């Protein structure tokens, strides 16, 4: 579930006594987070998986700080609480140099959620759709990005793959165990296993940028997994969870529902020590993740810290620091990402710095090439305009600089630049 800068609650949360209400209260307005708040503000609802603020929940079963902003269109139907959200961006993308390109495309998501109390727990259904397949199988140009396949034959390099139409179709049920403890099960086709930080389009520190991170396939590429079952336990601010899932990355057919064996495993531990900080460490063993290299398995590690706090009367600041490692049969590759965003009223400024060890930049026919250490820095901003109640239109731009070793400079004409200009419609 995406959380952003449009709605926050008003009072303090008591984790030791907070229980999910039998009939959730629906809020149609926005609330400002008090400046300097040291305890988590109370949302109108607790989370679907436990007795904590709803703002803690991000993509899949991942956590973010309780101080994160939360928004959406709310309604109720009998015992069901409904929520919806839409964010669409029309983007013009330009990437410099002989391996670059320019292109216009539409990106974003539409999300819907339905939730109700059932027995001594909470049942939730969630769906998320993406317009990415409209951009074509080759995705959009993005220097130093790699992963998945363009056509089932060739690897996709210096381009970001489109996500499938169905980004999430999931169900979860949590059972209250007493006090602030709960147990839960989550299943998705597709869904997100218990690995890594929240997916990049859900992290407050960078969700306003339309540009995918080049660290995507180290940190959060499993957020669209066609077949996942996760079980976990929560005790206050701690969570331990494990997943069995289909380790194969989505193929080049972006409109279908894929199935496969639940042959891979992930384990994640999460801790929110304060309302402003969320920590996670995770491990995953993926069986045959790449379509073009079906005999290769992968072990992945991840650790991340997300810090979010209010700024002034209605502003906020969020920063994520993340590390990921991919290991094959004989090599391992590290990646680091630092991203931060500041929201000040209708203005949002964001930036990201990344470093990866990548052996796919010179790959062909599914065979990996030499390993290169490459980096990227991007900065951008967006100005929103309130065109109607709960409807915003934003105009934004970003500039990125890529850094490659000297042996790659002839292929990229030095350290190439890139830029994006975009218009975003947000309804929430």
URHUUR-V621921 format. One record per helix or strand of 3 or more residues. SS is the DSSP state (2 for helix, 1 for strand). FROM is the first residue (numbers start at 1). TO is the last residue. If there is no record, write none. Layout:
BEGIN
{{SS FROM TO} {SS FROM TO}}
END
This chain:
BEGIN
{{2 54 56} {1 73 77} {1 80 95} {1 102 118} {1 121 129} {2 132 135} {1 140 149} {1 155 160} {1 166 178} {1 181 188} {2 200 202} {2 216 219} {2 221 223} {1 228 235} {1 238 245} {1 264 274} {1 277 286} {2 291 293} {1 298 311} {1 315 327} {1 332 344} {1 347 358} {1 372 388} {1 391 403} {2 406 412} {1 417 427}}
END
